[in-house]
């Protein structure tokens, strides 16, 4: 039996980090597309070099982002002490986020894989170096998102190739409630020590890039998710203790801009040391994510625009759909001559296939991912919910001491008391109602000034 989902603490969106998600997703998409056997694609690869061929780093960017955002949203809820019901609600919320769009893509593309398996007589079913199993057991493991956990390498783990990282992310989510109890008690450590810890966590994969030019060794996927996710959490612990003054935001903006430049320059210069060596710039990812969380200018302002934020919200869908689209295209190239060769038509079609991933992602996000997540959240099992009368007050950190050019609140402001209510949502007052029913007793001076300037702020 299920009922309406419990309400959890909802932190204001950090728009620059949302925008960064689409950058990471597009990086992965174009990296996968560069394997397309077209002359024009090869020319682009030759011109862009590691800026395109190092796109696998986009996955590690996602890991760092996830660690930061999960800590930002849940650390104050899960950290004080380990409670089974609270942890269960967290796991349910994360399943609601991952599973609906994932299972739709898996089922649809799974039908394609099974058809190729049947028609091909046991030949290749996907464009992967190691072919995945086409068995009932493989389907069950992928539906449960555990297909990677007992494998030292991610090759052949998933029918939809990139979803190995979703299986890895799911493991990090399941470990987080326990880790949060420890990490919560680290929140008062000196900021330099926390920052150093974030950089050191990225060192194993950075060292792998320096030594062998790739992050590929037995169980490297486990190192990537645990270190990237953990570095994101430590970056959050640094940021939450950084006061978001005007000067602080200016400095963070310059750090974010400089870090992005260093990533690009490092990727290019690293090629002189050897193929793939520039991937060591992965060590800068926690710096970039942490700086963008505070910044309000330069790159942060660009990533906070409406287009980038929409792309960031749909980035998960883009990550899911692009390989199935490419797989169909790549197989068609083997049977349709017009799709190959140095012709304008072949290259136009190839470009259209690449662009088609974006409307496909928008449709999946609009009609499956977003509504599916709401439906799953709304049907949380009753045993995970607090009694309806139960209310708990938690000290959480808002993300600003005031408005900032339309970006929404920023991290690093004075703590704000909020009431976190578990149980079915209560009836909200009408939008036209006067007063500030349900508004926290403590607000920062910037928010208060904003409310006086805009009466509508008091009614939201």
N, C-alpha and C positions, 0 to 999 in steps of 0.2 A: 504494500500500500504506500502511496506517495502523497505528498502535499506540497504546498507552496514553499519555495526555497527560503532558507534562512538568509537574512540580510547580514552581510559582512561589512567591515570598514571599507569605504570606497574613497581612495585617495584621488586628488585632482590629477588629471592627465599631464604628464610631462611631454609637451608637444614635440620638442626637438628630438626626443628619443623615439617617439612614434614615427616621426619622419625618417629617422635613421633606419628604421626597419625596412622601408621600401628600398633604400639604397643597398642594404645587405642582400635583400631578396633579388633585386635586379642583377647584382654582381654574380650571384649564384646562377641565375637564368642565363646570362650571356656566357658564363663559363661553360655551362653545359651545351649551349648552342654552338660553341666554337669547334665542337667535334663534327659538325655538319660538313660533309664532303662537297664543298663548293669552293671554286677558286676565289670568289670574292670574299668569302669568310676567311680563307687563308691569308689573303692580303690584309684584311683588317687585323688579324692576329699578329701578322708581322709588323704592322704599324704601331699597335698598342702594346705589344709584348706582355709583360707581367701584369699590367693593369687589367688585362682580361684573363690571362691564363692562371692568375692567382686567385680567381674568383671563389675557389673553395674556402678561402678565408672568410667569406660571408657567413658561412655556417658558424665559425668561431665567434664572429661578431654577434650573431644571434644568441649564442650561449652566454656571452658576457651581458648582453642586454637583458636576457631572461633572468639571470641572477640578480641584477640590479633591480629590475621591476618587481620581481617576486618578493625580494626583501623589502622594498619600498611599500608594497601593498600589505604584506602579511607578517613581517617580522615582529611588530608590536602586538599582533594578535596571538601568534604561536610561540613567541620567545619566552614569556615569563615562566611558563611551565608546560610540560607535555600533557595534553588532555586528549583522550581518544576521540571524543566527539568533535572537538575543534579541529583536530587533524583530519578527521573524516570529512568534515565540511570543506576543508581546503582541498583535499584530494578530489572530492566530487566537483568542486568548482573548476579545477584544472581539467578534469575529464570532460566537463561540459564545454570547455574552451577548445580542446583538441579533437574530440572524438567525432562529432557530427559531420563536419566537412571531410575529415579523414576517411570515415567509413564509406561515405558516398563515392569518393574518388577510388578507394580500394575496390569496392564492389564493381563499379563500372569498368575500371581498368583490369580488374581481375577477370571479367568476362572476356576481355580482349586476350589476356594471357592464356586463359584456358583454351580459347578458340585456336590460338597459334599452336598450343601444345597438341591439340587434337589433330589439326590439319597438318602440322609440320612433322608429325610422327616422332615426337620426342626431340626435335631439333631445338635451336635457340628460340626462346620466347620473348626475350628482351635484349636490348643493346647494352649488356653488361659483360664485363670480362669473365665473371663467374655467374653461371645461370642459377637462378633461385629454384627451390623445390616447388613443384606444382602438385601439392598434396593437400588433403583435408587438414592435416596437422599444421602445415604452413599457413593456411588460411586462418586457423584458430589463433596461432601465435601472433599473426599480424593484426588481427582484430583486437587482441588484448594488448598490443603494442609492446610485446616482450620478445620480438623476433631476433633482437640483437644481443640479448643479455648473455647468452652462452657461447658467443662466437668471438674469437680473437680479432677477426677482421670484419668490416661491414659489407664486403663484397658478397653479392648474392643473398643478402639477408632479407631484402624486401622486393616485392614486385615493382612497386613504385620506388625506384632507386633512392632518391634523397630522403625517403621517410625513415631511413636508419637513424637520422638525427632526431626524429620525433620520438622514436623508441628510446633513444638516449636521454632525451629531455624528460620523458615520462619517468625514467628511473630517478633523475634528479628531483622531480617533484615528490616522489614517494619518500625520498631520503630527507627532504627539506624540513618536515616537522620536527624530526629528531635533531638535525643540525641546527635548527633555529634556536633551540634551547642553549646550545653552546655559543653560537654567534651573538645572541642577544646579550650575553654576559661579557662579550668583547667590545661592546659599543663604546665604552669609556676609555679604551686604550688610546694612547697618543696617536694623533692623526698620522704623523710620519711613519709610525710602525704599521698602522693599517694599510697605508699607501704602499709601503715596501712589501707587505704581504701580498697585496694584489698583483704587483709586478712579478714577484717571485713565483706566484702560482702560474703565470703565463710562461715562465722560463723553460719548463720541460718541452713544450711544443716549439717554442722559439729555438731551443737548442737543436731539436730534430730538424728544423728547416736549415739551420746553419751547417749541420753535419751531413745530412743526406739529401737536403733540398726538398723534403716533403714531410708531412706529419703522419707517415705511414709506417707503423711497426705494430707488432702484436699488442692488442688491447689499447692501441692509440686512441680509439674512439672513447674509451672510458677516461683516459687522461684528459682528453679534450673537453668532455662535458663537465667532469668534476672540477678541473682547474679553471675553465672558462666561467662556469656558473659561480664557483667560489670567488673568483676575482671580481665578478660583478657585485656580489654581496659585500665584499670588503670595500669596493669603490663606493657603494651606497653608505656604508658606515662612515667613510671619510666625508662624504657630501652632507650627510645629515647633521654633522657637527660644524659645518662651514656656514657662517652667517651670510645670508644673501643681501649684502649691502649693494649700493649702486656701484661702488668701486669693485667689490667682489665679483659682481656680474660682468663688469667690464674686463677684469683680469681673466675670468673663466672664458669669456668670449674669445679673447686673444689666444689662450691656451688651446681651446678647441680648434680654432683656425690653424694654429701652428702645428698641432698634432696631425690634423688631416693632411697638411702639406708634407709633413715628415713621413706619413704612411706612403704617400704617392712617390716621393723622392726615394725613400728607402726601398720600395719595391723595384724601382728602376735601377738604382745603384747596386742593389744586391745581385743583379744578374752578372755584374762584372766579377763577382766572387764565385759565381757558379750558378747553374740553373736552379731556380727555386729558392736560392738563399735569401732573397728579399722577403720571404715569408716571415722572417724573424721580426718584422714590424708588428706582429701579433701582440707583442709585449706592450704596445701602445694602446691597445683597445680599451682597457679599463680607464686610462687617462682620458681618452676621447669621450667615452660614455659619461664619466663623472663630470668632466668640464661642460659638456652639453646640457647636463641636468641643471646646472646653475646659470649658464650663459643666456643672454637675451639679444645678442647681436651677431653679425657676421654669419657664419655657417648655421648657428642655432636659429637665427631669424628665418633663414631660407628653409630649413627643415621644419619649421613651425608653421609654414604656410598651409593653406587649406588643401592644396593638391598633394603635398607630401604627406600630410596627416591622413588624408583619405587613403593614399597608397599604402601607408604604414598599417592602417587597420585592415586592408585587404591583402597584406603581404603574405600571410599564412596561406590564403587561398592560392595566391600566385605560386608559392613554393610547392603546393600540392599539384596544381594542374599542368605546370609547364612540361614536365617529363612525359606524361601520357600524350600530350599533343605532339611533342617531338618524336616520340616512339612511332606514332602513326605516320608522321611525315617521313621519318627515316626509312621505315619499311616501304612506303610508297615510292621512295627514290629508287629502290631496287627493282621496281616493276614498271614504273612510268618514266620513259626516257625524257619527257619534256622537263622533268624536275631536276635533271642533272645536266652537266655540261656547262661550257662557258657562255651560255646565252643570257640575254637580258631577261627573258621570261623566267628561266630557272631562278635567277637571283631575285626577281620581284616576288615570285611565289615564296621563296625562302624568307624574304623580309616580312611578308605578310603572315607567314606562319609564326615568326618570332613575335610580331605585334599582336597576333590573335591570342596570345597567352594573357594579355591584359584585360580585354573584355570578358574572356572566359573566367578569369579570376574575379572580376567585378560581379559577374552573375553568380558564381559560387558563393561569394561573400554575402551578397544581397539576399539570396533565396535559400541558402543552406547554412552557411557558417553562423551568421548573426542570429537568425530565428531559431536554428537548431540549438545553439548555446542557451538561448533564453528558455526554450522548452525543457532542456535537461536540467537547468538550474531550478526551474519551477517545479520539478518533480523529484526533489531531494527526498530520500527515504525519511520517514518520520523519526526513526531512531537516531538520526544524526542531528536533529533539531533540538534547540533548547526549548523548554516550556514556554508557552506564549507570553507568560507574564514576566519571564526572565529578562533583565536588562543588565548589561555590564558596561562600565565606563572605563575607557582606556585612554591613556595619554599617547597621542600620535602627533607627528610633526606635519604641519601643512607645508606646502611648497613655496610659500611666499609671505612676505610681510605686506604685500599689496599687489595691485595689478601691474602687468608689465607688457605693454604694447600688444595686448590681445593674445599673448601666449598662455594666459592662465597662470595660476600660482607657481612659484618656483620653490625649489628645495632650500632648506637652510634657514627658515624663519623661526620665530619664537614658538615653542610648543603650544598647541591648542587643544583644549579639552573637548572631546566629542563623546557622544553616547553611542555605543555599538549595541544594537538591538538584534537578538536572535529570535527567529520565529517569523510567522507570516507578516508581510509588510502591513503597517498600519495605514489607515486612511489619511492621505495628505490633505492639507487645507486647500481650498480652491485657489487658483492663481490670482484671483482678484481680492482675496482676503487681506485685510490690513494686519499689521503687526508682524512679529517675528517668531511665530509659534515654532517650537522645535529647534530654534537656532542656538548654538552653543553659548554658554554664558561668557566665555572668554574669547575675544577676537583681537587680532592684531590691529594696530592703529591704522595701517594701510588699508585693510579691509573695511574698517569703520568709516574712514574718509571716503572710500569708494561708495559705500552705501549711502552716505549723505549726498554725494554728487548725483547718484543715480537711484531714485526711489525704487525702481524696479528690482534693485539688488536685494532689498529687504523682503521682497515677496517671493523670491526663488526658493 
